[in-house]
Amino acid sequence: MLWLTSSNGHAQVKQISERDFPDLKHNANPKEPIGSSMCPLSAEKEKENEVLRQKCAQLRGSNTITAGRVQSELENSVASASSPCTSLSSSRVAGIGLSRNDFSSTSTRDASHPEVPENNRRNTSLYHGPTSTVYDDTTPDHNEQNRHGQSNEEGTRHFLFSQTARQRQLEPLNLAAGKLDFDGTDPGIGMHLLCIYWSRQLYTAQIIYRPAFMRDMACEGPYFSKLLLNAIFFVVSKHCDRPELRSDPNDITTAGWKFRQRFTQLLRDCFDKSEITTLQALLIMSNALFSRCDERSLSWLYAGNAFNMFIDLGLHVLPDVDSIPAEELEIRKRVLWGAYLIDKIQCLFQGRPPLLNRVNLRASLNFLDDYDELEPFQAITYTTTKPRAVVPSLNVSLLTNLCGLTTIVERILREIYSESRESNLAHRANISEEIKSQLRIWRQNLPLRLDYLSFPEQAVLLPQSACLLALFNVLIILVHRPLIIGHDGVINSTTAHESVNACTSAANQIVQILHDYSQHFSLSSAPYMLSYATYISATIHARIVAQKGSNSTVFQSLILCRNILSEHTRLYSAAEKAKENLDKLISHLGISTADDDQRTGSPGGPGSTGNTVPSEHIVIDESINVAGGGVADCALEFGSSIMNLELSDLDLDAIAQGFQVDVESHSFWNSLV
């Protein structure tokens, strides 16, 4: 084989052999998966090939025989390559070719000499902005670039859909052929755990693009790693009832610990390199460490390192739509928004300032691969309480609307609860009004099929849509709570009363969501998002009960929330911490909850199964049933209550004093975590 080199601008020809390019050798990988023609070339070799193509193009104008021979030799070599991660010519024309060139570092199959400097082994240029001395200001303006390529959006959408459908067909075939790498886990168990992951994650699953992950799992491609695989297994193992996954077969809290140990072992070799799969693994593990293990510090540190990798790889800036294949662009978009979502949700759960700012991200909320939108919903771990008709999972709509809602979460965290928030009362009021308007617009624009509360006939209740609506009501509470307390001890009675009404309405709607959820699914296996919303709802109910007494409907809602948190401690250590804080609040407010488990069907009370909170034991007054007609208008008018719950005679000073507990603790967030 001939190779073209360049020294001081003069072309030279060098004789080389196939030993120099093991990735281009015919049938180099014996583990070729079915349908693996879409797998990527070794990114390092591909970059070298591209450089050579450019040099050949420069030499086309000359009549030298050498240049023609080199070009012919090169093209023939690439065209004849048939290893699992080659045959890219046709796929690149179609827009599906993959490489790590744009946002990854050392290949998992990197055979370069260990003494070669790290910068020489990397096959990507890491991100540096305009203030950096290494910034290349000769590159075209990205905003100008992104105006191109939009005309073919519909064609790209159809192309990605067809490729995803094809890969989904190949998954069971590659499994049957033994091509999928489960890192020593039994393939049957491993595939079951993956199915759980794809079916139940509201936001963490979206950071992984399933077609690329499953394809590369069969051919050691760049979007699969054993680190990421073990993170996935650990995250979902608590939802799998197979005793062989537990260190103690009788203790569900020990499920998947071997995956965490393997994750920690593998992380030692990945922690110092910015990799797509590493940051994905760190983020989903961070989420599990908080909710499942209540290891808040480690969770935060994992997330912080992942976000540093995210910026290091330049993933917050999407490239020109015409400069990379369609699948790469879709993957980057999923990673970008998935990281943003996890950041905002984790900051909300932990009461900490967000690390990723929307202002620093350049990406649309237009996901082009919508295959998962109409994929049938799989209630694989939700333990449905009665048979359900086949319904779509609506994953793309859920992802898009959750992204939109978390942009409001960022603003709430930064402008209402940050340490440097504006102290001017008028300015704070204006900010609150703007955010309330954003929430109102978001709810108005929510697709009917996702808003079962407002449009029960057109929508379908999914676990994820219930979580989405619960989060919406949490944000209503978070916006209005500071307005109840007032400023410097001065309470505006009109504003405070409206805010109490709004908080109570939102808290009651969360209880209604819990009630409806229990009629279709098991609350004991609900996502942690519902557990968090249950706690926030309970903090409002507790303040009202302190004024109205234990004979009110609100008291029933408070006890229900407390009992649900007790049930959630089976899966989530963070729920146990939340229940402890709620009990402290109840005690501080002088509320007695003795013998109330029997009245509300506690998981530990009479008539309970021990695994669920049966709907027949949930006591909810008809006045708070918000799933009927005409709810849309009520849900959008935050100043008016969905139910009147005798709030007109509340002692607002006493209510504000009840919320003052948070102020005395120096931070609102102490009551949340």
ZASE-593246 format. One line per 10 residues: number of its first residue (from 1); their letters; for each residue x, y, z of C-alpha. Coordinates in nm, 2 decimals. Layout:
NUM> A> X Y Z  ... $
! end
This chain:
1> MLWLTSSNGH> 0.00 0.00 0.00  0.12 0.35 -0.07  0.08 0.64 0.17  0.11 1.02 0.11  0.31 1.23 0.35  0.39 1.59 0.35  0.71 1.77 0.46  0.76 2.14 0.41  0.48 2.14 0.16  0.63 1.87 -0.07 $
11> AQVKQISERD> 0.43 1.55 -0.14  0.61 1.23 -0.08  0.52 0.86 -0.12  0.59 0.60 0.15  0.55 0.23 0.13  0.34 0.09 0.41  0.16 -0.23 0.50  -0.17 -0.33 0.64  0.00 -0.38 0.98  0.00 -0.01 1.02 $
21> FPDLKHNANP> -0.37 0.00 0.99  -0.53 -0.29 1.17  -0.87 -0.13 1.16  -0.87 -0.13 0.78  -0.78 -0.50 0.75  -1.04 -0.72 0.60  -1.26 -0.88 0.86  -1.05 -0.74 1.14  -1.31 -0.79 1.41  -1.44 -1.15 1.44 $
31> KEPIGSSMCP> -1.73 -1.01 1.66  -1.90 -0.85 1.36  -2.26 -0.78 1.47  -2.56 -0.83 1.24  -2.62 -0.52 1.05  -2.29 -0.37 1.17  -2.23 -0.17 0.85  -2.34 0.13 1.03  -2.06 0.10 1.29  -1.79 0.38 1.29 $
41> LSAEKEKENE> -1.44 0.36 1.17  -1.16 0.41 1.42  -1.19 0.78 1.45  -0.81 0.83 1.44  -0.78 0.65 1.11  -1.08 0.82 0.97  -0.93 1.16 1.04  -0.60 1.06 0.87  -0.80 0.94 0.57  -0.98 1.27 0.55 $
51> VLRQKCAQLR> -0.65 1.47 0.56  -0.52 1.25 0.28  -0.83 1.30 0.07  -0.79 1.68 0.10  -0.42 1.65 0.00  -0.52 1.43 -0.30  -0.77 1.69 -0.40  -0.50 1.96 -0.40  -0.29 1.75 -0.62  -0.56 1.67 -0.88 $
61> GSNTITAGRV> -0.46 1.97 -1.08  -0.11 1.84 -1.13  -0.02 1.57 -1.39  0.19 1.37 -1.15  0.14 1.00 -1.17  0.23 0.96 -0.81  -0.06 1.16 -0.68  -0.31 0.97 -0.89  -0.16 0.63 -0.77  -0.18 0.74 -0.41 $
71> QSELENSVAS> -0.54 0.86 -0.44  -0.65 0.54 -0.62  -0.47 0.32 -0.36  -0.63 0.51 -0.07  -0.98 0.49 -0.21  -0.95 0.13 -0.29  -0.83 0.05 0.06  -1.12 0.23 0.23  -1.38 0.08 -0.01  -1.26 -0.27 0.04 $
81> ASSPCTSLSS> -1.25 -0.25 0.42  -1.51 -0.48 0.58  -1.45 -0.48 0.96  -1.75 -0.42 1.19  -1.67 -0.05 1.22  -1.61 0.03 0.85  -1.81 0.04 0.53  -1.89 0.41 0.59  -1.90 0.53 0.24  -2.27 0.48 0.17 $
91> SRVAGIGLSR> -2.38 0.56 0.53  -2.19 0.89 0.53  -2.36 0.99 0.20  -2.69 0.91 0.37  -2.59 1.11 0.68  -2.55 0.83 0.93  -2.18 0.78 0.96  -2.04 0.81 1.31  -1.71 0.92 1.45  -1.57 1.06 1.77 $
101> NDFSSTSTRD> -1.40 1.34 1.59  -1.64 1.61 1.71  -1.69 1.53 2.07  -1.48 1.24 2.21  -1.13 1.15 2.31  -0.93 0.83 2.31  -1.10 0.54 2.14  -1.18 0.24 2.36  -0.97 0.04 2.11  -0.69 0.28 2.10 $
111> ASHPEVPENN> -0.37 0.10 2.01  -0.14 0.40 2.02  0.18 0.37 2.22  0.14 0.47 2.58  0.43 0.70 2.57  0.28 0.92 2.30  0.17 1.25 2.46  -0.20 1.26 2.55  -0.27 1.55 2.32  -0.14 1.34 2.03 $
121> RRNTSLYHGP> -0.36 1.05 2.11  -0.67 1.25 2.14  -0.88 1.26 1.82  -1.08 1.57 1.90  -1.02 1.94 1.95  -1.16 2.02 2.30  -1.37 2.33 2.34  -1.22 2.68 2.39  -1.43 2.99 2.36  -1.34 3.33 2.20 $
131> TSTVYDDTTP> -1.15 3.45 2.51  -0.90 3.17 2.48  -0.56 3.21 2.31  -0.62 2.89 2.12  -0.96 3.00 1.98  -0.96 2.99 1.60  -1.14 3.30 1.49  -1.11 3.21 1.13  -1.40 2.95 1.16  -1.74 3.05 1.02 $
141> DHNEQNRHGQ> -2.00 3.20 1.26  -2.21 2.91 1.41  -2.53 3.11 1.41  -2.48 3.17 1.04  -2.40 2.81 0.98  -2.71 2.68 1.16  -2.93 2.86 0.91  -2.83 2.60 0.65  -2.96 2.25 0.62  -3.31 2.32 0.76 $
151> SNEEGTRHFL> -3.48 2.25 0.43  -3.40 1.88 0.45  -3.53 1.84 0.81  -3.83 1.63 0.72  -3.61 1.39 0.52  -3.37 1.37 0.81  -3.65 1.29 1.04  -3.77 1.00 0.82  -3.42 0.88 0.78  -3.35 0.87 1.15 $
161> FSQTARQRQL> -3.68 0.70 1.22  -3.61 0.42 0.97  -3.26 0.37 1.10  -3.39 0.34 1.46  -3.66 0.10 1.35  -3.39 -0.11 1.18  -3.17 -0.11 1.48  -3.46 -0.21 1.71  -3.51 -0.51 1.49  -3.14 -0.60 1.51 $
171> EPLNLAAGKL> -3.14 -0.59 1.89  -3.29 -0.93 1.95  -3.09 -1.08 1.66  -2.76 -0.96 1.80  -2.87 -1.08 2.15  -2.95 -1.43 2.01  -2.62 -1.43 1.82  -2.43 -1.35 2.14  -2.29 -1.03 2.00  -2.40 -0.80 2.29 $
181> DFDGTDPGIG> -2.14 -0.73 2.56  -2.30 -0.75 2.90  -1.96 -0.74 3.09  -2.01 -1.08 3.24  -2.38 -1.05 3.34  -2.61 -1.31 3.22  -2.76 -1.19 2.88  -3.11 -1.26 2.99  -3.08 -1.06 3.31  -2.88 -0.79 3.13 $
191> MHLLCIYWSR> -3.14 -0.74 2.86  -3.42 -0.74 3.12  -3.24 -0.46 3.31  -3.19 -0.26 2.99  -3.56 -0.30 2.91  -3.64 -0.16 3.26  -3.41 0.13 3.20  -3.56 0.23 2.86  -3.92 0.20 3.00  -3.92 0.39 3.32 $
201> QLYTAQIIYR> -3.68 0.68 3.31  -3.84 1.02 3.27  -3.52 1.22 3.20  -3.21 1.01 3.27  -3.27 0.76 3.00  -3.29 1.04 2.74  -2.92 1.12 2.78  -2.84 0.79 2.61  -2.94 0.75 2.24  -3.07 0.39 2.24 $
211> PAFMRDMACE> -3.00 0.30 1.87  -2.63 0.40 1.89  -2.58 0.25 2.24  -2.73 -0.09 2.14  -2.55 -0.10 1.81  -2.21 -0.01 1.96  -2.27 -0.26 2.23  -2.24 -0.52 1.96  -1.92 -0.39 1.80  -1.73 -0.20 2.07 $
221> GPYFSKLLLN> -1.83 0.13 1.91  -1.78 0.47 2.07  -2.13 0.52 2.22  -2.10 0.21 2.44  -1.88 0.14 2.74  -1.88 -0.11 3.02  -1.87 0.18 3.27  -2.20 0.32 3.13  -2.35 -0.03 3.11  -2.28 -0.09 3.48 $
231> AIFFVVSKHC> -2.42 0.25 3.58  -2.75 0.16 3.40  -2.76 -0.18 3.57  -2.72 -0.02 3.91  -2.98 0.25 3.85  -3.25 0.00 3.77  -3.16 -0.30 3.97  -3.37 -0.18 4.26  -3.68 -0.22 4.04  -3.59 -0.58 3.95 $
241> DRPELRSDPN> -3.73 -0.85 4.18  -3.47 -1.11 4.09  -3.30 -1.22 4.42  -2.98 -1.31 4.23  -2.91 -0.94 4.18  -2.90 -0.88 4.56  -2.61 -0.93 4.80  -2.88 -1.03 5.05  -3.16 -1.21 4.87  -3.41 -1.08 5.13 $
251> DITTAGWKFR> -3.30 -0.72 5.13  -3.40 -0.51 4.82  -3.17 -0.23 4.93  -2.87 -0.46 4.84  -2.98 -0.50 4.48  -2.72 -0.42 4.22  -2.43 -0.35 4.46  -2.20 -0.57 4.24  -2.27 -0.33 3.95  -2.17 -0.03 4.17 $
261> QRFTQLLRDC> -1.85 -0.20 4.27  -1.77 -0.27 3.90  -1.86 0.09 3.81  -1.61 0.22 4.07  -1.34 -0.02 3.95  -1.39 0.09 3.58  -1.41 0.46 3.68  -1.05 0.46 3.79  -0.94 0.42 3.43  -1.19 0.67 3.28 $
271> FDKSEITTLQ> -1.20 0.95 3.53  -0.92 1.15 3.38  -1.04 1.16 3.02  -1.34 1.34 2.88  -1.56 1.09 2.71  -1.93 1.09 2.61  -2.00 0.76 2.78  -1.81 0.86 3.10  -2.01 1.17 3.15  -2.34 0.98 3.07 $
281> ALLIMSNALF> -2.24 0.72 3.33  -2.15 0.98 3.59  -2.48 1.17 3.55  -2.71 0.87 3.58  -2.51 0.73 3.87  -2.53 1.07 4.03  -2.91 1.06 4.01  -2.92 0.72 4.17  -2.67 0.80 4.44  -2.90 1.08 4.56 $
291> SRCDERSLSW> -3.24 0.93 4.54  -3.16 0.57 4.62  -2.86 0.60 4.85  -2.90 0.95 4.99  -2.53 1.00 4.92  -2.57 1.37 4.84  -2.21 1.47 4.85  -2.08 1.19 4.62  -2.38 1.25 4.39  -2.29 1.62 4.36 $
301> LYAGNAFNMF> -1.93 1.55 4.29  -2.00 1.30 4.02  -2.24 1.54 3.86  -1.98 1.82 3.88  -1.72 1.62 3.70  -1.96 1.51 3.44  -2.06 1.87 3.36  -1.69 1.97 3.34  -1.65 1.69 3.08  -1.96 1.82 2.91 $
311> IDLGLHVLPD> -1.80 2.17 2.86  -1.46 2.02 2.79  -1.60 1.84 2.49  -1.79 2.14 2.37  -2.12 1.96 2.39  -2.31 2.28 2.49  -2.25 2.41 2.14  -2.41 2.22 1.85  -2.21 2.23 1.53  -2.33 2.33 1.18 $
321> VDSIPAEELE> -2.62 2.10 1.09  -2.44 2.02 0.76  -2.10 1.96 0.91  -2.18 1.63 1.09  -2.41 1.33 1.02  -2.77 1.34 1.13  -2.72 1.07 1.39  -2.43 1.25 1.55  -2.63 1.57 1.57  -2.92 1.39 1.73 $
331> IRKRVLWGAY> -2.69 1.22 1.98  -2.53 1.55 2.08  -2.88 1.71 2.12  -2.99 1.42 2.35  -2.67 1.45 2.56  -2.70 1.83 2.58  -3.06 1.84 2.69  -3.02 1.52 2.91  -2.74 1.68 3.10  -2.93 2.01 3.13 $
341> LIDKIQCLFQ> -3.23 1.82 3.27  -3.03 1.62 3.52  -2.86 1.94 3.64  -3.18 2.12 3.70  -3.36 1.83 3.86  -3.07 1.74 4.09  -3.03 2.11 4.19  -3.40 2.12 4.27  -3.38 1.80 4.48  -3.07 1.90 4.66 $
351> GRPPLLNRVN> -3.13 2.27 4.69  -2.81 2.38 4.52  -2.74 2.63 4.24  -2.75 2.50 3.89  -2.42 2.44 3.71  -2.53 2.45 3.35  -2.69 2.78 3.23  -2.94 2.80 2.94  -2.78 3.11 2.82  -2.46 2.92 2.76 $
361> LRASLNFLDD> -2.63 2.65 2.55  -2.70 2.67 2.18  -2.95 2.40 2.09  -3.31 2.38 1.98  -3.57 2.16 2.14  -3.64 1.99 1.81  -3.56 1.63 1.83  -3.57 1.47 1.49  -3.59 1.10 1.59  -3.94 1.05 1.71 $
371> YDELEPFQAI> -3.95 0.67 1.69  -4.02 0.65 2.07  -4.32 0.88 2.05  -4.56 0.60 1.94  -4.37 0.31 2.09  -4.62 0.12 2.31  -4.59 0.20 2.68  -4.43 -0.08 2.88  -4.55 -0.11 3.24  -4.27 -0.35 3.31 $
381> TYTTTKPRAV> -4.19 -0.22 3.66  -4.49 0.00 3.74  -4.70 -0.29 3.87  -5.03 -0.19 3.70  -5.33 -0.25 3.93  -5.55 -0.35 3.64  -5.51 -0.44 3.27  -5.44 -0.14 3.04  -5.51 -0.09 2.68  -5.21 -0.04 2.45 $
391> VPSLNVSLLT> -5.11 0.33 2.47  -4.82 0.52 2.32  -4.53 0.61 2.55  -4.50 0.97 2.41  -4.14 0.98 2.51  -4.04 1.26 2.27  -4.32 1.49 2.37  -4.25 1.42 2.74  -3.88 1.50 2.69  -3.95 1.82 2.49 $
401> NLCGLTTIVE> -4.20 1.96 2.75  -3.98 1.86 3.04  -3.69 2.05 2.89  -3.91 2.35 2.85  -4.03 2.32 3.21  -3.67 2.29 3.35  -3.58 2.62 3.18  -3.83 2.77 3.43  -3.67 2.57 3.71  -3.34 2.73 3.63 $
411> RILREIYSES> -3.49 3.08 3.66  -3.66 2.99 3.99  -3.34 2.86 4.14  -3.14 3.16 4.02  -3.38 3.45 4.07  -3.59 3.35 4.37  -3.37 3.11 4.58  -3.02 3.21 4.50  -2.80 3.36 4.78  -2.76 3.68 4.58 $
421> RESNLAHRAN> -3.13 3.72 4.48  -3.27 4.07 4.45  -3.38 4.21 4.79  -3.60 4.49 4.65  -3.95 4.39 4.72  -4.10 4.54 4.40  -3.84 4.38 4.18  -3.89 4.04 4.35  -4.27 4.07 4.29  -4.21 4.15 3.92 $
431> ISEEIKSQLR> -3.98 3.84 3.89  -4.24 3.63 4.05  -4.51 3.75 3.81  -4.29 3.69 3.51  -4.22 3.33 3.62  -4.59 3.27 3.70  -4.67 3.39 3.35  -4.41 3.15 3.21  -4.57 2.86 3.40  -4.91 2.96 3.28 $
441> IWRQNLPLRL> -4.80 2.97 2.92  -4.62 2.63 2.96  -4.94 2.47 3.09  -5.15 2.62 2.81  -4.91 2.49 2.55  -4.88 2.14 2.70  -5.02 1.89 2.45  -5.36 1.77 2.54  -5.24 1.41 2.54  -5.01 1.48 2.83 $
451> DYLSFPEQAV> -5.25 1.68 3.04  -5.49 1.42 3.17  -5.59 1.66 3.46  -5.73 1.92 3.23  -5.83 1.70 2.94  -5.91 1.35 3.08  -6.09 1.24 2.76  -5.81 1.32 2.52  -5.52 1.23 2.74  -5.38 0.91 2.88 $
461> LLPQSACLLA> -5.23 0.88 3.23  -4.87 0.77 3.21  -4.63 0.75 3.50  -4.41 1.00 3.33  -4.69 1.25 3.25  -4.80 1.22 3.61  -4.45 1.32 3.72  -4.45 1.61 3.47  -4.77 1.75 3.61  -4.65 1.70 3.97 $
471> LFNVLIILVH> -4.33 1.89 3.89  -4.54 2.17 3.74  -4.74 2.20 4.07  -4.42 2.19 4.27  -4.29 2.49 4.08  -4.62 2.68 4.15  -4.56 2.62 4.52  -4.19 2.73 4.50  -4.28 3.05 4.33  -4.56 3.14 4.58 $
481> RPLIIGHDGV> -4.40 3.04 4.91  -4.18 3.34 4.95  -4.47 3.57 4.89  -4.65 3.43 5.19  -4.36 3.51 5.43  -4.34 3.87 5.30  -4.03 4.09 5.33  -3.86 4.20 5.66  -4.16 4.08 5.86  -4.41 4.29 5.66 $
491> INSTTAHESV> -4.69 4.08 5.51  -4.91 4.20 5.23  -5.24 4.04 5.32  -5.38 4.03 4.96  -5.06 3.88 4.82  -5.02 3.64 5.11  -5.38 3.52 5.08  -5.35 3.47 4.70  -5.03 3.28 4.75  -5.18 3.06 5.02 $
501> NACTSAANQI> -5.46 2.97 4.79  -5.22 2.90 4.50  -4.99 2.68 4.72  -5.29 2.49 4.86  -5.44 2.44 4.52  -5.11 2.31 4.38  -5.06 2.08 4.68  -5.41 1.94 4.64  -5.35 1.88 4.27  -5.04 1.68 4.37 $
511> VQILHDYSQH> -5.26 1.47 4.60  -5.51 1.42 4.32  -5.22 1.30 4.10  -5.12 1.05 4.37  -5.47 0.93 4.39  -5.51 0.88 4.02  -5.17 0.72 3.99  -5.26 0.47 4.26  -5.57 0.36 4.06  -5.35 0.26 3.76 $
521> FSLSSAPYML> -5.01 0.18 3.90  -4.84 0.09 4.23  -4.73 0.40 4.43  -4.46 0.18 4.59  -4.27 0.17 4.26  -4.33 0.53 4.16  -4.04 0.74 4.03  -3.86 0.95 4.28  -4.01 1.26 4.12  -4.34 1.17 4.27 $
531> SYATYISATI> -4.18 1.12 4.61  -4.03 1.46 4.60  -4.36 1.62 4.49  -4.53 1.43 4.78  -4.30 1.60 5.03  -4.35 1.95 4.89  -4.72 1.90 4.90  -4.71 1.78 5.26  -4.52 2.09 5.37  -4.81 2.30 5.25 $
541> HARIVAQKGS> -5.07 2.08 5.40  -4.90 2.08 5.74  -4.91 2.47 5.76  -5.28 2.47 5.68  -5.36 2.19 5.92  -5.18 2.38 6.20  -5.45 2.64 6.15  -5.76 2.44 6.06  -5.71 2.13 6.28  -5.73 1.76 6.22 $
551> NSTVFQSLIL> -6.09 1.76 6.12  -6.02 1.93 5.79  -5.99 1.76 5.45  -5.63 1.89 5.43  -5.54 1.68 5.73  -5.63 1.37 5.54  -5.41 1.48 5.25  -5.12 1.54 5.50  -5.15 1.19 5.64  -5.17 1.04 5.30 $
561> CRNILSEHTR> -4.85 1.22 5.19  -4.67 1.10 5.50  -4.78 0.74 5.45  -4.67 0.75 5.08  -4.32 0.88 5.19  -4.31 0.59 5.44  -4.37 0.34 5.15  -4.11 0.51 4.93  -3.84 0.45 5.19  -3.83 0.09 5.06 $
571> LYSAAEKAKE> -3.66 0.21 4.74  -3.54 0.56 4.81  -3.32 0.66 5.11  -3.39 1.02 5.02  -3.76 0.96 5.08  -3.67 0.85 5.43  -3.48 1.17 5.49  -3.78 1.37 5.36  -4.01 1.18 5.59  -3.79 1.26 5.89 $
581> NLDKLISHLG> -3.80 1.63 5.80  -4.17 1.62 5.76  -4.22 1.46 6.10  -4.00 1.74 6.25  -4.21 2.00 6.09  -4.54 1.83 6.20  -4.40 1.82 6.56  -4.28 2.18 6.54  -4.63 2.29 6.43  -4.80 2.09 6.71 $
591> ISTADDDQRT> -4.99 1.85 6.49  -5.08 1.51 6.63  -5.09 1.22 6.38  -5.15 0.94 6.63  -5.37 0.65 6.50  -5.43 0.82 6.17  -5.27 0.55 5.96  -5.59 0.35 5.99  -5.80 0.64 5.86  -5.59 0.68 5.55 $
601> GSPGGPGSTG> -5.48 0.33 5.46  -5.11 0.36 5.55  -4.89 0.09 5.40  -4.85 -0.04 5.75  -5.21 0.00 5.85  -5.51 -0.24 5.83  -5.61 -0.34 5.48  -5.26 -0.27 5.34  -5.08 -0.51 5.12  -4.74 -0.38 5.24 $
611> NTVPSEHIVI> -4.63 -0.32 4.88  -4.87 -0.06 4.76  -5.11 0.21 4.88  -5.44 0.07 4.77  -5.67 0.33 4.62  -5.97 0.20 4.81  -5.80 0.31 5.13  -5.71 0.66 5.01  -5.95 0.91 5.17  -6.00 1.21 4.94 $
621> DESINVAGGG> -6.29 1.44 4.96  -6.49 1.48 4.64  -6.42 1.85 4.65  -6.06 1.80 4.55  -6.13 1.58 4.25  -5.98 1.80 3.98  -6.00 1.56 3.69  -6.34 1.66 3.59  -6.45 1.91 3.33  -6.36 2.28 3.34 $
631> VADCALEFGS> -6.04 2.21 3.52  -5.81 2.37 3.26  -5.92 2.73 3.35  -5.89 2.66 3.72  -5.54 2.51 3.68  -5.42 2.81 3.50  -5.56 3.07 3.73  -5.30 3.04 4.01  -5.46 3.31 4.22  -5.79 3.12 4.25 $
641> SIMNLELSDL> -5.82 2.80 4.45  -5.93 2.48 4.29  -6.11 2.41 4.62  -6.21 2.65 4.89  -6.11 2.45 5.19  -6.23 2.72 5.43  -5.92 2.93 5.37  -6.09 3.26 5.40  -6.06 3.27 5.78  -5.69 3.17 5.80 $
651> DLDAIAQGFQ> -5.46 3.36 6.03  -5.20 3.48 5.77  -4.96 3.60 6.03  -4.96 3.25 6.19  -4.92 3.09 5.85  -4.63 3.31 5.77  -4.48 3.23 6.11  -4.51 2.86 6.01  -4.31 2.92 5.70  -4.06 3.12 5.90 $
661> VDVESHSFWN> -3.91 2.79 6.02  -3.73 2.79 5.68  -3.59 3.14 5.73  -3.46 3.06 6.08  -3.27 2.77 5.92  -3.10 3.02 5.69  -3.22 2.85 5.38  -3.55 2.75 5.23  -3.37 2.44 5.10  -3.30 2.29 5.44 $
671> SLV> -3.66 2.19 5.46  -3.63 2.01 5.12  -3.33 1.79 5.18 $
! end
